[in-house]
Amino acid sequence: MTHKLFLDTEIAQEIWQLFREIEEEMQLRAPLNMYLAGGAAMHLYDGERVPRDVDAIVDARHWGLAPHLCVPSPRLALDPGYFETKSCLPERFRDRATRLDVGTSLLQLHVVSPVDLAISKLYFFPGLHERDVRKLLELGLTSDAELQGPLQELAGEWVSGPDRFWRDFEPALRALGMSNAQD
């Protein structure tokens, strides 16, 4: 499903500039996939959220390049502490991501889907993350029913097992009045 994205805001333009600078700095010779998540992705979905930094996941085969990605824009910089395992995204998040045209050639930027963004935010509940999940639900960009499949997927991938997964996510699901697929 394609969702309306806020691609022309001042913040979105800063994000695009950051990734153009990263591409230039890295002197890529082959395509590099990066996946925008966190507050910057939320901004693209609601046009309101002002991110403090930019969370992006680098394709695993380029993991060694991650330290070179911290090219700051006037206001935004990549969060060097954000990486795939910290993001709490299901393995198939790449399949649901949307490719963005931001004026780069080899750096291929994608935004994670609203479903996957909501799941990653559920793990870091409450605060801004709760606000973001509520906003995604309010805008109709995801729903309790849509989240259940990817939540089950992530539960099956959880290192400490599905029971621990549901215990970790249960407070956020309860706060939102959402169902726990394990019940």
Buried (B, 14 or more C-beta within 10 A) or exposed (E): EEBEBBBEBEBBEBBBBBBBBBBEEBEBEEEBBBBBBBBBBBBBBBBEBEBEBBBBBBBEEBEEBBEEBEBEBEBBBBBEEBBBEBBBBBEBBBEBBBEBEBEBEEBBBBBBBBBBBBBBBBBBBEEBBBBBBBBBBEEEBBBBEBBBEBBBBBBEEBEEEBEEBBEBBBEBBEBBEBBEBBE
